[in-house]
């Protein structure tokens, strides 16, 4: 079902910013649970009873990403079928329970299993909540709203680094995993305040419910057309979308490889380069601080219609700063790490906006879900690359050579998007 919009029939009683903030809070826990693994990785390598090597630690990170791939793959389609709200809440409860389970595992095999199932929930949450944020955001500020909500991801990453500095050496890695279960306590609040997407309700013929939510939040009412549009996976390749869909998948592959390669291994790499564990974790904090600054600035430019240019620039910044980490050992190192955060995590967050603008609402969840799912293959490769480089005894700087090269590939793929516009492009 295609839709256009009509002015709201009544004065709103709730602010849609509250929905975006709620989504941002859930994304914060998603970010914490993802990034905390990089903080605990050095401690896992020192877990004498488990006798782990870097390749094994990298494998556990990769299994999380395998779960995220499957979660993203099915969640987008399920969200388009049963609604955004149900998928978001089930995903949040699932990965939170698995974080608690991870903290209680008696051996590494059990740890890997819990990380895989946590990945299912983590991967399902991201594309679903992204679609929800875009649908509740003002049309002229959607990139900025998406960036602000994804500050939650970066705050979660910063918290994980700070908790690592405060707790890791004294109490070990288990309390850091246990903290990731806190969303279970807040689940009743999320159930009360998170509404369903009115665009999804309208697409399912539930017009009265859609109108009620639009009026409550001051959104424009959705007017359905009589024409029924084809949905599902096939629609991602029809109506001129083949090239843009494949390009989106490549961009997500590169951005997720960079994000999870750097997030999972930066503290360990810096530790191997001679920094103590507290200093190494401070680089993880700076990576997320740089990403936060990058998406705030990038989001403002993206809302002016320049999201493709912004993503290309961020890929270029990521490549240059990552290569710089191989040669700079002085006071500028923190600045280069911050720029690397903008060019990796920041790129990934705004890449979601770019991909969202390629699809209309009836396949937006499917489009984002499948693109992120394919991108998870890059996310799986990133941690494995880091583990293999260290396992083979290569200089830790080789990780940066590889990640910098991937950023250059992402830059070229993003430049390609400037050369075409498909009939399926949708201003989100």
Buried (B, 14 or more C-beta within 10 A) or exposed (E): BBBEEEEBEEEEEBEBBBBBBBBBBBBBBBBBBBBBBBBBBBBBBEBEEBEBEBBBBBBBBBBBBBBBBBBBBBBBBBBBBEBBBBBBBBBBBBBBBBBBBBBEBEEBEEBBBBBBBBBBBBBBBBBBBBBBBBBBBBEEBBBBBBBBBBBBBBBBBBBBBBBBBBBBEEEBBBBBBBBBBEBBEBEEEBEEEBBBBBBBBBBBEBBEBBBBBBBBBBBBBBEBEEEEBEBEBEBBBBEEBEBBBBBBBBBBBBBBBBBBBBBBBBBBBBBBBEBEBBEBBBBBBBBBBBBBBBBBBBBBBBBEEBBBBBBBBBBBBBBBBBBBBBEBEEEEBBBBBBBBBBBBBBBBBBBBBBBBBBBBBBBBBBBBBBBBBBBBBBBBBBBBBBBBBBBEEEEBBBBBBBBBBBBBBBBEBBBBBEEEEBEBBBEB
